[in-house]
Amino acid sequence: MEITGKIIQVLEEKSGQSAKGGWRKQEYILETQDQYPKKICFMVWGDKIDDFAIKENQEIEVSIDIESREFNGRWYTDVKAWKVAQKGSPSQAPTDNSVPMPEDAPPEQEEFDDLPF
């Protein structure tokens, strides 16, 4: 799924250790440019944080995977970005900072020992 909008907030990066080693995640708030704008919080994991280099006030198109899981009777939903393309002005070609994901590859799955789900 692709969503286009403007980054209105970059949240604090989070990191930690799991049985598989260190991990990091960065969350961003994107506001759509629709007639009725929506705010969407999405996350980027690992080295893609540096690859995408997302900044506040950027206009981007983000490709996301949405996944929900249950833990102790409650449901949690993740919105994970796997591709980000910056939108340029009309007189300039867009810059694509995307990291393509093979079509037959499943989305990245990471395990974290310190998370309850």
GIDAFEN-V335823 format. One record per residue. RES is the residue in one letter. PSI is psi in radians with two decimals (none if undefined). OMEGA is omega as a letter, one per 30 degrees, with the letter a starting at -180 (NA if undefined). Layout:
res: [RES RES]
psi: [PSI PSI]
omega: [OMEGA OMEGA]
//
This chain:
res: [M E I T G K I I Q V L E E K S G Q S A K G G W R K Q E Y I L E T Q D Q Y P K K I C F M V W G D K I D D F A I K E N Q E I E V S I D I E S R E F N G R W Y T D V K A W K V A Q K G S P S Q A P T D N S V P M P E D A P P E Q E E F D D L P F]
psi: [2.42 2.44 2.36 2.43 -2.90 2.38 2.05 -0.26 2.41 2.04 2.89 2.37 2.46 2.57 2.89 -2.99 2.48 -3.13 -0.45 0.02 -2.87 2.67 2.74 2.59 2.58 2.32 2.57 2.61 2.10 2.37 2.18 2.83 0.49 3.06 -0.70 1.54 2.49 2.59 2.31 2.22 2.11 2.83 2.70 2.39 2.58 -2.44 -0.32 -0.41 -0.83 -0.67 -0.77 -0.57 0.93 2.33 2.76 2.60 0.10 2.48 2.13 2.83 2.17 2.31 2.23 2.74 2.40 2.26 2.37 2.63 2.68 2.45 2.09 0.77 0.01 2.63 2.41 2.38 2.32 2.43 1.78 2.23 2.39 -0.13 2.40 2.26 2.21 2.46 2.25 3.01 2.84 -0.51 -0.02 2.48 2.54 2.56 2.25 1.87 0.59 2.68 1.85 2.59 2.25 2.47 -0.56 -0.01 2.39 2.76 2.66 2.37 2.19 2.52 2.45 2.18 -0.50 0.06 2.54 0.02 none]
omega: [l l l l a l a l l a a l l l l a l l a l a l l l l l a l l l l a a l l a l l a l l a l a l a l l a a a l a a l l l l a l a l a l l a l l a l l l l l l a l l a l l l l l l l l l a a a a l l a l a l a l l a a a l l l l l l a a a l a a NA]
//
